[in-house]
Amino acid sequence: MKKYIHYLYVILGAACWGVIGLFTRTLGELGVGVFQRVTIRNFGALVVMTLVFAFTRRQVFRIKARHLPLFMGSGLLSVQGMTLCLFICQNECSLAVSGILLYLAPSFVVLMGAVLWKAPITRRKLAALVLAFAGCVLVSGIMSGSLTVSALGLAAGIASGLCYATYTVFAHYALEHYESLTMTYWTFVFAGLGSLLFWDTDVLTAVFTTPSGIVNALGLIVVATVLPYLLYTKGLEGVESGKASIMANVEPVVGALVGVFVFGEVLSIWVILGVVCMLAGVILLAKEN
């Protein structure tokens, strides 16, 4: 039962990531650029976590200096790098292509796990990986139209998936020394401070002086950033990294459902098939010993 609780943490975390489009799309309509959205997300998450932990879990502030490179890597490479590369890819290519390239991450994690920790690539895990990636392709809508990819967009998209995968790797090592909350907090210390490079006072002031801006900024910070990272990292305490990364493919499923029910996008047969593929992959992993 404890194993399944950790699976649930991973899936709930991915589901929270999946609603990010609900907030970023609205912020974009309010005139907030992609770099300012990065600042709102990462620095805002750092502020929220600092305030919450100051009153509830002050022990997360204490780490050893020799472990700083782990958190610097997860913050600047995994979180900041992934976000920047993903946004660049979305500017150069369609959202379908950027989504597919981002979800190359499970493949990278499985390969990294095999090399770094000798984690076996079982038939069940391989089948789940294929189903998950097939689901990403179907949910993205690639089957319903033609797509074009620029060289820059392709490179940025692959890089986003690689950066995304490294969070699981850094977490694997950090969780040997710290609890999940400490891992998450110090990741955002570096991601949050790094995002200050994109600070724009005029834009950010405009966001936090309108009701819609405040609601969507807080949604981006709390619902689509703080909660999913806390849940996913907690799940990694009891789920092998390769499995967790593949299970996180429920994120585009949730994103597709948000598009259908919130923004009126069409629920095509391809999206339905994609959802089935991804859920089948998750079930396969959950049944593996």
For each residue, the residues with C-beta under 8 A, 3 or more apart:
1: 4 5
2: 5 6 238
3: 6 7 238 239
4: 1 7 8 286
5: 1 2 8 9 238
6: 2 3 9 10 234 235 236 237 238 239
7: 3 4 10 11 235 239 247 285 286
8: 4 5 11 12 235
9: 5 6 12 13 231 232 234 235 238 239
10: 6 7 13 14 231 232 235 236 239 244 247 248
11: 7 8 14 15 235 247 250 282
12: 8 9 15 16 228 231
13: 9 10 16 17 227 228 229 230 231 232 233 234 235 248
14: 10 11 17 18 228 232 247 248 249 250 251 254
15: 11 12 18 19 228 250 251 254
16: 12 13 19 223 224 227 228 231
17: 13 14 20 224 228 232 248 251 254
18: 14 15 21 250 251 252 253 254 255 257 258
19: 15 16 22 23 219 223 224 254 255 258
20: 17 23 24 220 224 225 255
21: 18 24 25 255 258 259
22: 19 25 26 219 224 258 262
23: 19 20 26 27 216 217 219 220 223 224
24: 20 21 27 28 37 220
25: 21 22 28 29 263
26: 22 23 29 30 212 216
27: 23 24 30 32 37 40 207 213 216 217 220
28: 24 25 31 32 34 37
29: 25 26
30: 26 27 206 207 210 212 213 216
31: 28 203 206
32: 27 28 36 37 40 203 207 213
33: 36 37 200 203
34: 28 37 38 87 90 91
35: 38 39 87 198 200
36: 32 33 39 40 198 200 203 204 207
37: 24 27 28 32 33 34 40 41 87 220
38: 34 35 41 42 80 83 84 87 195 198
39: 35 36 42 43 44 195 196 198 199 200 204
40: 27 32 36 37 43 44 204 207 217 220 221
41: 37 38 44 45 83 195 220 221 224 225
42: 38 39 45 46 79 80 83 188 191 192 194 195 225
43: 39 40 46 47 192 193 195 196 199
44: 39 40 41 47 48 192 217 218 220 221 225
45: 41 42 48 49 188 191 192 221 225 226 229
46: 42 43 49 50 188 189 191 192 193
47: 43 44 50 51 192
48: 44 45 51 52 221 222 226
49: 45 46 52 53 184 185 188 226
50: 46 47 53 54 185
51: 47 48 54 55
52: 48 49 55 56 57
53: 49 50 56 57 58 60 61 181 185
54: 50 51 58
55: 51 52
56: 52 53
57: 52 53 60 181
58: 53 54 61 62
59: 62 182
60: 53 57 179 181 182 185 186
61: 53 58 185
62: 58 59
63: 67 68 71 178 182 186
64: 67 177
65: 68
66: 69
67: 63 64 70 71 174 177 178
68: 63 65 71 72
69: 66 72 73
70: 67 73 74 170 173 174
71: 63 67 68 74 75 170 174 183 186 187 189 190
72: 68 69 75 76 190
73: 69 70 76 77 78 166 170
74: 70 71 77 78 79 166 167 170 171 174 183 186 187 190
75: 71 72 78 79 80 186 187 188 189 190 191 192 194
76: 72 73 79 80 81 190 191 194
77: 73 74 80 81 163 166 170
78: 73 74 75 81 82 163 164 166 167 170 187
79: 42 74 75 76 82 83 167 187 188 191
80: 38 42 75 76 77 83 84 190 191 194 195
81: 76 77 78 84 85 159 160 163
82: 78 79 85 86 102 160 163 164 167
83: 38 41 42 79 80 86 87
84: 38 80 81 87 88
85: 81 82 88 89 156 157 159 160 163
86: 82 83 89 90 98 102 156 157 160
87: 34 35 37 38 83 84 90 91
88: 84 85 91 92 152 153 156
89: 85 86 92 93 97 98 101 102 153 156 157 160
90: 34 86 87 93 95 98
91: 34 87 88 153
92: 88 89 149 150 152 153 156
93: 89 90 97 98 147 148 149 150 153 154 157
94: 97 98 147 148
95: 90 98 99 140
96: 99 100 140 141 142 147
97: 89 93 94 100 101 140 142 147 149 153 157
98: 86 89 90 93 94 95 101 102 153 157 160
99: 95 96 102 103 136 139 140 252 255
100: 96 97 103 104 136 137 140 142 157
101: 89 97 98 104 154 157 158 160 161
102: 82 86 89 98 99 105 157 160 161 164
103: 99 100 106 132 133 136 161 249 251 252
104: 100 101 107 108 133 158 161 162 165
105: 102 108 109 161 162 164 165 245 248
106: 103 109 110 129 132 133 165 242 245 246 248 249
107: 104 110 111 129 133 161
108: 104 105 111 112 161 162 165
109: 105 106 112 113 165 168 169 241 242 244 245 246
110: 106 107 113 114 119 121 125 129 242 245 246
111: 107 108 114 115
112: 108 109 115 116 165 168 169 241
113: 109 110 116 117 119 240 241 242
114: 110 111 117 118 119 120 121
115: 111 112
116: 112 113 169 172
117: 113 114 172 241
118: 114
119: 110 113 114 240 241 242
120: 114 125
121: 110 114 125 126 242
122: 125 126 288
123: 126 127
124: 127 128 284 285 287 288
125: 110 120 121 122 128 129 242 243 246 285 288
126: 121 122 123 129 130
127: 123 124 130 131 281 284
128: 124 125 131 132 243 246 281 282 284 285
129: 106 107 110 125 126 132 133 246 281
130: 126 127 133 134 281
131: 127 128 134 135 277 278 280 281 284
132: 103 106 128 129 135 136 246 249 277 278 281 282
133: 103 104 106 107 129 130 136 137 249
134: 130 131 137 138 274 277
135: 131 132 138 139 249 252 253 273 274 275 276 277 278 281
136: 99 100 103 132 133 139 140 249 252 274 278
137: 100 133 134 140 142 143 274
138: 134 135 142 143 270 271 273 274 277
139: 99 135 136 252 253 255 256 270 271 274 275 278
140: 95 96 97 99 100 136 137 252 274
141: 96 144 145 268 270 271
142: 96 97 100 137 138 145 147
143: 137 138 270
144: 141 268 270
145: 141 142
146:
147: 93 94 96 97 142
148: 93 94
149: 92 93 97 153 154 157
150: 92 93 153 154
151: 154 155
152: 88 92 155 156
153: 88 89 91 92 93 97 98 149 150 156 157
154: 93 101 149 150 151 157 158
155: 151 152 158 159
156: 85 86 88 89 92 152 153 159 160
157: 85 86 89 93 97 98 100 101 102 149 153 154 160 161
158: 101 104 154 155 161 162
159: 81 85 155 156 162 163
160: 81 82 85 86 89 98 101 102 156 157 163 164
161: 101 102 103 104 105 107 108 157 158 164 165
162: 104 105 108 158 159 165 166
163: 77 78 81 82 85 159 160 166 167
164: 78 82 102 105 160 161 167
165: 104 105 106 108 109 112 161 162 168 169 245
166: 73 74 77 78 162 163 169 170
167: 74 78 79 82 163 164 170 171 187
168: 109 112 165 171 172 236 241 244 245
169: 109 112 116 165 166 172 173 241
170: 70 71 73 74 77 78 166 167 173 174 187
171: 74 167 168 174 175 180 183 233 236 241
172: 116 117 168 169 175 176 236 241
173: 70 169 170 176 177
174: 67 70 71 74 170 171 177 178 182 183
175: 171 172 178 179 180 183 233 236 237
176: 172 173
177: 64 67 173 174
178: 63 67 174 175 182 183
179: 60 175 182 183
180: 171 175 183 184 230 233 234 236 237
181: 53 57 60 184 185 230 233 234
182: 59 60 63 174 178 179 185 186
183: 71 74 171 174 175 178 179 180 186 187 233
184: 49 180 181 187 188 229 230 233
185: 49 50 53 60 61 181 182 188 189
186: 60 63 71 74 75 182 183 189 190
187: 71 74 75 78 79 167 170 183 184 190 191 229
188: 42 45 46 49 75 79 184 185 191 192 229
189: 46 71 75 185 186 192 193
190: 71 72 74 75 76 80 186 187 193 194
191: 42 45 46 75 76 79 80 187 188 194 195
192: 42 43 44 45 46 47 75 188 189 195 196
193: 43 46 189 190 196
194: 42 75 76 80 190 191 197
195: 38 39 41 42 43 80 191 192 198 199
196: 39 43 192 193 199
197: 194
198: 35 36 38 39 195
199: 39 43 195 196 204
200: 33 35 36 39 203 204
201: 204 205
202: 205 206
203: 31 32 33 36 200 206 207
204: 36 39 40 199 200 201 207 208
205: 201 202 208 209
206: 30 31 202 203 209 210 213
207: 27 30 32 36 40 203 204 210 213 214 217
208: 204 205 213 214 217
209: 205 206 213
210: 30 206 207 213 214
211: 214 215
212: 26 30 215 216
213: 27 30 32 206 207 208 209 210 216 217
214: 207 208 210 211 217 218
215: 211 212 218 219
216: 23 26 27 30 212 213 219 220
217: 23 27 40 44 207 208 213 214 220 221
218: 44 214 215 221 222
219: 19 22 23 215 216 222 223 224
220: 20 23 24 27 37 40 41 44 216 217 223 224 225
221: 40 41 44 45 48 217 218 224 225 226
222: 48 218 219 225 226 227
223: 16 19 23 219 220 226 227
224: 16 17 19 20 22 23 41 219 220 221 227 228
225: 20 41 42 44 45 220 221 222 228 229
226: 45 48 49 221 222 223 229 230
227: 13 16 222 223 224 230 231
228: 12 13 14 15 16 17 224 225 231 232
229: 13 45 184 187 188 225 226 232 233
230: 13 180 181 184 226 227 233 234
231: 9 10 12 13 16 227 228 234 235
232: 9 10 13 14 17 228 229 235 236 244 248
233: 13 171 175 180 181 183 184 229 230 236 237
234: 6 9 13 180 181 230 231 237
235: 6 7 8 9 10 11 13 231 232 238 239 244
236: 6 10 168 171 172 175 180 232 233 239 241 244
237: 6 175 180 233 234
238: 2 3 5 6 9 235
239: 3 6 7 9 10 235 236 243 244 247
240: 113 119 243 244
241: 109 112 113 117 119 168 169 171 172 236 244 245
242: 106 109 110 113 119 121 125 245 246
243: 125 128 239 240 246 247 285 288
244: 10 109 168 232 235 236 239 240 241 247 248
245: 105 106 109 110 165 168 241 242 248
246: 106 109 110 125 128 129 132 242 243 249 281 282 285
247: 7 10 11 14 239 243 244 250 281 282 285
248: 10 13 14 17 105 106 232 244 245 251
249: 14 103 106 132 133 135 136 246 252 253 278 281 282
250: 11 14 15 18 247 253 254 278 279 282
251: 14 15 17 18 103 248 254 255
252: 18 99 103 135 136 139 140 249 255 256 274 278
253: 18 135 139 249 250 256 257 274 275 278 279
254: 14 15 17 18 19 250 251 257 258
255: 18 19 20 21 99 139 251 252 258 259
256: 139 252 253 259 260 265 267 271 274 275
257: 18 253 254 260 261
258: 18 19 21 22 254 255 261 262 263
259: 21 255 256 262 263 265
260: 256 257 263 264 265 266 267 271
261: 257 258
262: 22 258 259
263: 25 258 259 260
264: 260
265: 256 259 260
266: 260
267: 256 260 271 272
268: 141 144 271 272
269: 272 273
270: 138 139 141 143 144 273 274
271: 138 139 141 256 260 267 268 274 275
272: 267 268 269 275 276
273: 135 138 269 270 276 277
274: 134 135 136 137 138 139 140 252 253 256 270 271 277 278
275: 135 139 253 256 271 272 278 279
276: 135 272 273 279 280
277: 131 132 134 135 138 273 274 280 281
278: 131 132 135 136 139 249 250 252 253 274 275 281 282
279: 250 253 275 276 282 283
280: 131 276 277 283 284
281: 127 128 129 130 131 132 135 246 247 249 277 278 284 285
282: 11 128 132 246 247 249 250 278 279 285 286
283: 279 280 286 287
284: 124 127 128 131 280 281 287 288
285: 7 124 125 128 243 246 247 281 282 288
286: 4 7 282 283
287: 124 283 284
288: 122 124 125 243 284 285
289:
